[in-house]
Amino acid sequence: MSESDSEAVAAIRRFNRFHTRWVGALGGDLHGSGLTLTEARVLYELAQIEEGRAGDLAQALALDPAYLSRILKRFEAQGWLIRQRSAFDGRAFALSLTGSGRGIFASLERASRAQAERIVARLSASETTRLITALGDTEALLGGGRSDGSVSIREHRPGDMGWVVGAHARLYCDELGWDIGFEALVAEIAGEFLRNFKPGRERCFMADVDGSPAGSAFVVEADDMTAKLRLVLVEKRAQGRGLGKRLVAEAIGFARLAGYRRMVLWTNDVLHAARAIYAAEGFRLVAEERHRSFGQDLVGETWELDLSSG
């Protein structure tokens, strides 16, 4: 195991210790309810459905069926749960919360929300954004896949350029081995965009997944008739859902409305997924040039799209 891997293992274990203490997992009285964390989670799952089956619940929560059965019997004894023959399968028992059970769940929800609101109240707006991003990234990374949450496209706001620079640097370093020179280039482009921003003629499209940045695309003015598409990126956690195509389509649509007659972009031949999007949107490869940049031997490409025909 490498030194960085050992540090990651230590960090995960340290976070686990912090989190279990913070949410009250070490005690048996979550938010003063008298419930353990596991019991509260079972109550939460039951509250999300009209009726369910114990086997499905055990599988969804990765709980031992016998342990789950004891929890359900306690809920029944408290008058929080009804167990009856399923209307869809006479061989199975359906589980559903009573009015009393839903009342207990509602009080737990209020307490949990109040705890989170106390945390958010002491954070600045930028710290809140950092928290949202960090939690989303943590969930995606530890979950071993991408989130299936909500996606939205918006204009840039303070702090986004820092994300754009960092996200480009991390992705291109991790995936292609590009050096710090690429990060410097992205920083120059982002800085120039902010310094010389032309409302109505230029736009940065930011893609948020679960409320945190996951992608970008820029439209900047090259000349009166020509728009330039720059800094198209989709983070690895958000790839595979058509977000890159959506960002490029938004950029093209904006350029047309802004009165541009054509759109150009510069990319490299190793960026296969991006090149496929550009080709699908009608861009044509018009020039190629070999160059040595970012610690790599590359083939730069210029692509062009006629906006007057759309």
C-alpha positions in Angstrom: 0.0 0.0 0.0 1.4 3.4 -1.0 1.8 6.3 1.4 -1.1 8.2 -0.1 -3.4 5.0 0.2 -2.4 4.7 3.9 -3.3 8.4 4.5 -6.6 7.8 2.8 -7.4 4.8 5.0 -6.5 6.8 8.1 -8.7 9.7 6.9 -11.7 7.5 6.3 -11.4 5.9 9.7 -11.0 9.3 11.4 -14.1 10.6 9.6 -16.0 7.4 10.6 -15.2 8.0 14.3 -16.2 11.7 14.0 -19.4 11.0 12.2 -20.6 8.2 14.5 -20.1 10.5 17.5 -21.6 13.5 15.7 -24.9 11.7 14.7 -25.2 10.0 18.1 -24.6 6.5 16.8 -22.7 5.5 19.9 -25.7 5.9 22.2 -29.2 4.6 22.3 -31.1 7.8 22.4 -31.0 9.6 19.1 -32.3 13.2 19.4 -33.9 12.2 22.7 -36.2 9.7 21.0 -35.1 6.6 22.9 -34.2 5.0 19.6 -30.8 3.8 18.4 -29.5 5.0 15.1 -30.4 1.7 13.4 -33.9 1.8 14.8 -34.3 5.4 13.6 -33.2 4.4 10.1 -35.7 1.5 10.0 -38.4 4.0 11.0 -37.3 6.4 8.3 -37.5 3.7 5.6 -40.9 2.6 6.8 -42.1 6.2 6.6 -41.2 6.4 2.9 -43.6 3.7 1.8 -47.2 2.9 2.1 -46.4 -0.7 2.8 -43.3 -2.9 2.7 -41.9 -6.3 3.4 -39.4 -7.2 6.1 -37.2 -9.1 3.6 -36.9 -6.1 1.3 -36.2 -3.8 4.2 -33.4 -6.1 5.5 -31.8 -6.2 2.0 -32.1 -2.5 1.5 -30.4 -1.7 4.8 -28.0 -4.7 4.9 -29.5 -5.8 8.2 -29.5 -9.3 9.7 -33.2 -10.4 9.3 -33.3 -11.7 12.9 -32.1 -8.3 14.2 -34.6 -6.4 12.0 -37.4 -8.7 13.3 -36.6 -7.7 16.9 -36.8 -4.0 15.9 -40.1 -4.5 14.1 -41.6 -6.4 17.1 -40.6 -3.5 19.4 -42.3 -1.0 17.0 -45.4 -3.2 17.1 -45.4 -3.3 20.8 -45.2 0.5 20.9 -48.1 0.8 18.6 -46.1 2.3 15.8 -46.3 -0.5 13.3 -49.0 -2.7 11.7 -48.1 -6.1 10.2 -50.8 -7.6 8.0 -51.3 -9.9 5.0 -50.2 -8.1 1.8 -53.0 -7.2 -0.6 -50.6 -8.1 -3.5 -49.1 -11.3 -2.1 -51.1 -13.4 0.3 -48.0 -15.3 1.4 -46.2 -12.2 2.6 -46.8 -9.7 5.4 -47.0 -6.0 4.7 -45.5 -3.5 7.1 -46.9 0.0 7.5 -46.6 2.7 10.2 -49.6 3.7 12.3 -50.5 7.4 12.9 -48.6 7.1 16.2 -45.5 5.8 14.3 -45.6 8.6 11.8 -45.8 11.0 14.7 -42.7 9.6 16.2 -41.0 9.8 12.8 -42.1 13.4 12.3 -40.6 14.4 15.7 -37.3 12.7 14.7 -37.3 14.6 11.4 -37.8 17.9 13.1 -34.9 17.2 15.6 -32.6 16.0 12.8 -33.4 19.1 10.7 -32.9 21.4 13.6 -29.4 19.9 14.2 -28.5 20.5 10.6 -29.9 24.0 10.7 -27.7 24.9 13.7 -24.7 23.8 11.8 -25.6 25.8 8.7 -26.5 28.9 10.8 -22.9 29.3 11.9 -21.4 28.9 8.4 -20.9 31.7 5.9 -22.4 31.4 2.4 -19.0 30.3 1.0 -18.6 27.7 3.8 -22.1 26.4 3.1 -21.2 25.9 -0.6 -18.0 24.1 0.4 -19.9 21.9 2.7 -22.5 20.9 0.0 -19.7 20.2 -2.4 -17.7 18.2 0.1 -20.6 16.1 1.2 -21.7 15.4 -2.4 -18.1 14.4 -3.3 -17.8 12.2 -0.2 -21.1 10.4 -1.0 -20.1 9.8 -4.6 -16.5 8.7 -3.8 -17.4 6.4 -0.9 -20.5 5.0 -2.7 -18.3 3.9 -5.6 -20.5 5.5 -8.2 -22.3 8.7 -9.3 -25.2 10.4 -7.7 -28.6 10.1 -9.4 -29.7 13.4 -7.9 -31.0 16.6 -9.5 -29.1 18.4 -12.3 -29.4 22.1 -13.0 -27.7 24.5 -15.3 -27.1 28.1 -14.1 -24.9 31.1 -14.7 -21.7 31.6 -12.8 -21.5 33.2 -9.4 -18.7 34.3 -7.0 -16.4 31.4 -6.2 -17.2 29.4 -9.4 -14.0 30.3 -11.2 -11.9 28.7 -8.5 -13.9 25.5 -8.9 -13.5 25.6 -12.7 -9.7 25.9 -12.4 -9.3 23.3 -9.7 -11.7 20.8 -11.4 -9.9 21.1 -14.8 -6.5 20.7 -13.1 -7.5 17.6 -11.2 -9.3 15.9 -14.0 -6.7 16.4 -16.7 -3.8 15.5 -14.3 -5.6 12.3 -13.1 -6.9 11.2 -16.5 -4.2 12.4 -18.9 -1.1 13.2 -16.8 -1.1 16.9 -17.8 1.2 19.1 -15.7 0.6 22.3 -13.9 1.0 24.3 -17.1 -2.6 23.3 -17.9 -3.9 24.7 -14.6 -2.1 27.9 -15.3 -3.7 28.2 -18.8 -7.2 27.5 -17.3 -6.6 30.1 -14.6 -5.6 32.7 -17.3 -8.8 32.0 -19.3 -11.0 32.2 -16.2 -9.4 35.4 -15.0 -9.7 37.0 -18.4 -13.4 36.0 -18.6 -14.1 37.8 -15.3 -12.0 40.9 -16.1 -13.5 41.4 -19.5 -17.0 39.9 -19.1 -19.5 41.1 -21.7 -23.1 40.5 -20.4 -25.4 39.4 -23.2 -22.4 38.4 -25.4 -20.6 36.0 -23.0 -21.7 33.4 -20.5 -20.4 30.8 -18.2 -22.8 27.8 -17.9 -22.3 25.9 -14.6 -23.9 22.4 -14.1 -24.8 21.6 -10.6 -25.5 18.0 -9.4 -27.2 17.7 -6.1 -26.5 21.4 -5.5 -22.8 21.3 -6.1 -20.7 22.2 -9.2 -20.0 19.3 -11.6 -19.5 20.8 -15.0 -18.9 24.0 -17.0 -18.9 25.5 -20.5 -18.0 29.1 -21.5 -19.0 31.2 -24.4 -16.7 34.1 -25.0 -16.5 36.7 -27.8 -13.8 36.1 -30.4 -15.0 38.9 -32.7 -18.4 40.5 -33.7 -19.5 37.4 -35.6 -17.6 34.7 -33.9 -18.1 33.1 -30.5 -15.6 30.8 -28.9 -16.5 27.7 -26.8 -14.1 27.2 -23.9 -13.5 25.2 -20.8 -16.1 22.4 -21.4 -15.8 20.0 -18.5 -17.9 17.3 -16.7 -16.5 15.9 -13.4 -16.0 12.2 -13.4 -18.8 11.7 -10.8 -21.3 13.2 -13.1 -20.2 11.6 -16.4 -22.4 9.2 -18.3 -25.7 11.2 -18.0 -25.4 13.4 -21.1 -24.4 16.5 -19.1 -21.5 17.4 -21.5 -23.9 17.4 -24.5 -26.4 19.5 -22.5 -23.8 22.1 -21.6 -22.6 22.4 -25.2 -26.2 22.6 -26.5 -26.8 25.4 -24.0 -23.7 27.3 -25.2 -24.7 27.0 -28.8 -28.2 28.2 -28.1 -26.9 31.2 -26.3 -24.4 32.0 -29.1 -27.2 32.0 -31.6 -29.4 34.3 -29.5 -26.5 36.6 -29.0 -26.3 37.1 -32.8 -23.1 35.2 -33.5 -22.7 33.7 -37.0 -20.3 31.0 -36.1 -18.7 29.3 -33.1 -15.1 28.0 -32.9 -13.3 25.9 -30.3 -9.8 24.5 -29.7 -9.3 21.0 -28.3 -6.9 18.1 -28.5 -7.3 14.8 -30.3 -6.9 12.7 -27.1 -10.2 14.1 -25.7 -12.4 11.5 -27.5 -15.6 12.0 -25.6 -15.6 15.8 -26.0 -14.8 15.5 -29.8 -17.7 13.1 -30.2 -20.1 15.7 -28.6 -18.7 18.5 -30.9 -19.2 16.3 -34.0 -22.7 15.3 -33.0 -23.6 19.0 -32.5 -22.5 19.8 -36.1 -18.9 21.2 -35.5 -16.4 20.5 -38.3 -12.7 19.8 -37.8 -11.0 22.6 -39.8 -7.3 22.5 -38.7 -4.8 20.4 -36.8 -1.4 21.2 -35.4 1.1 19.1 -33.4 2.4 20.8 -30.3 4.3 20.1 -27.0 2.2 21.4 -24.0 1.4 20.4 -20.5 4.2 17.9 -20.5 2.8 16.0 -23.4 3.1 15.6 -27.2 -0.3 16.5 -28.5 -2.3 17.2 -31.6 -4.3 20.4 -31.3 -7.5 20.8 -33.2 -9.7 23.7 -34.3 -13.4 23.0 -34.8 -16.0 25.3 -36.3 -19.8 25.5 -36.3 -22.0 27.5 -38.7 -24.6 29.1 -36.5 -26.5 30.8 -39.3 -28.0 27.5 -40.5 -29.6 26.6 -37.1 
